[in-house]
Amino acid sequence: MDHFVYRDNQLYCERVPLEQIARAVGTPFYCYSEQTLQHHFAVFRDAFAAAPHLICYSVKANSNLAVLDTLLQQGAGFDIVSAGELARVQRVGCPPERIVFSGVGKTSQEIRSALEYGILLFNVESVGELHRLNTLAGLLGRRAPVALRINPDVDPQTHPHISTGLRRNKFGIPYNQALALYREAATLPHVELLGLDCHIGSQLTALEPFVDALRRVLLLLNSLEREGIPLRYLDLGGGLGIPYEEGRLPPHPRLYASALLAELAHSPFAQRQGTLILEPGRVIAGNAGVLVARVEYSKEGEEKRFLILDAGMNDLLRPALYNAHHAILPVARRFGREERATDVVGPICESGDFFAHDRLLPTFQEGDLLAVRSAGAYGFVMSSNYNTRPRVAEVMVRGDRFAVVRRRESIEQLLENESLFGAST
Ligand SMILES: *Cc1c(COP(=O)(O)O)cnc(C)c1O
């Protein structure tokens, strides 16, 4: 459920017409609904209420400070993947014991910053990282809290670019090496061995891969118990999909949670009241945001119509990167207009610069506004300055009010860090 709805044929975010925001801030812009973020988080959290748990929202999905602040107020922790994301969650005041740090390539500097802040858990992805963590923690006179990220080798049945839990992926520790690495980690003086982590991919639309992965890691967890290495945390990552298209419904968070909790119920981990960690990203933010753009030109081709927007692939990369489907809605709905196959495209000189191919859409005129739905996750965060295009504004709506939560970039800002050869100081 979300709060982007038509009233009198005008598309609103909560109680603010998108048209009103467009007039005030210009286009294109991302618009997030605070109430939708809160609702998605609450549904997810409540689904896991029966077990000790910590929900660490995956910052990379949408890292705007206002989004993080909204979720923090709801009780969220955060899953970070860089020093930059650490700085963001520190900025909104997240206590260290609600932060987990994932990623295959943590640098020494990033590890030091996170150790100094005293985060809850490092999700360690290789033997090299484990040893580096042990050394750096020793130098700081600390113990590094560690979970090993295990690659369970299950097929998440999602797009290859966002599958992470297969043997051929770069992520995690191979399942067959896990036990040996736990034994080794248990001997390291500056490592506090606390957990097991796995994350198999993103935009998963079936439960089976999640359950398969959980079964695999529970076997490991049980073996570790028997060896006298009981773990306090089981981190099952993120990855639950969202509906982008009508009719293709991923499982509801309640079903997802009950499938996982049922599988866990009789494990020694659950009997010891171990804490479950979840790292949802897309399912929280995806349908809480839209990208609003203006039609610059409507062009009749030989076979179809092209709508050329003032937003492009640099603003929303998902169609180009994953051939992703995003619903496209008129901001002002008018009835009785014939629908035609339309390509909705951006201004960039790349054939990958599109939002939709052959979409049945009514006629639009120059200056009309469109909303690209489901753009709240992996939208703005993946945007770039390609074609020297300033990144767009981000707006958050709260009830009948809105605020710009990231100003539109200026062209001066884009040129600021550049200089001619030899002219820099
Ligand atoms: C990307 C990522 C997530 C979030 O994935 P979603 O599909 O957005 O829920 C969680 N954990 C890790 C380790 C990730 O890389």
The ligand as a MOL file (V3000), in Angstrom:
LIG
                    3D

  0  0  0     0  0            999 V3000
M  V30 BEGIN CTAB
M  V30 COUNTS 15 15 0 0 0
M  V30 BEGIN ATOM
M  V30 1 C 21.5320 -4.6380 -1.4710 0
M  V30 2 C 21.6050 -5.3670 -0.1920 0
M  V30 3 C 20.4960 -5.4230 0.6680 0
M  V30 4 C 19.1530 -4.8320 0.3060 0
M  V30 5 O 18.5630 -5.4990 -0.7560 0
M  V30 6 P 17.0420 -5.1720 -1.1760 0
M  V30 7 O 16.8110 -6.0500 -2.3460 0
M  V30 8 O 16.9780 -3.7390 -1.5110 0
M  V30 9 O 16.1810 -5.5280 -0.0250 0
M  V30 10 C 20.6490 -6.0450 1.8890 0
M  V30 11 N 21.8260 -6.6030 2.2610 0
M  V30 12 C 22.9160 -6.5820 1.4460 0
M  V30 13 C 24.1620 -7.2110 1.9070 0
M  V30 14 C 22.8310 -5.9740 0.2110 0
M  V30 15 O 23.8970 -5.9760 -0.5970 0
M  V30 END ATOM
M  V30 BEGIN BOND
M  V30 1 1 1 2
M  V30 2 1 2 3
M  V30 3 2 2 14
M  V30 4 1 3 4
M  V30 5 2 3 10
M  V30 6 1 4 5
M  V30 7 1 5 6
M  V30 8 2 6 7
M  V30 9 1 6 8
M  V30 10 1 6 9
M  V30 11 1 10 11
M  V30 12 2 11 12
M  V30 13 1 12 13
M  V30 14 1 12 14
M  V30 15 1 14 15
M  V30 END BOND
M  V30 END CTAB
M  END
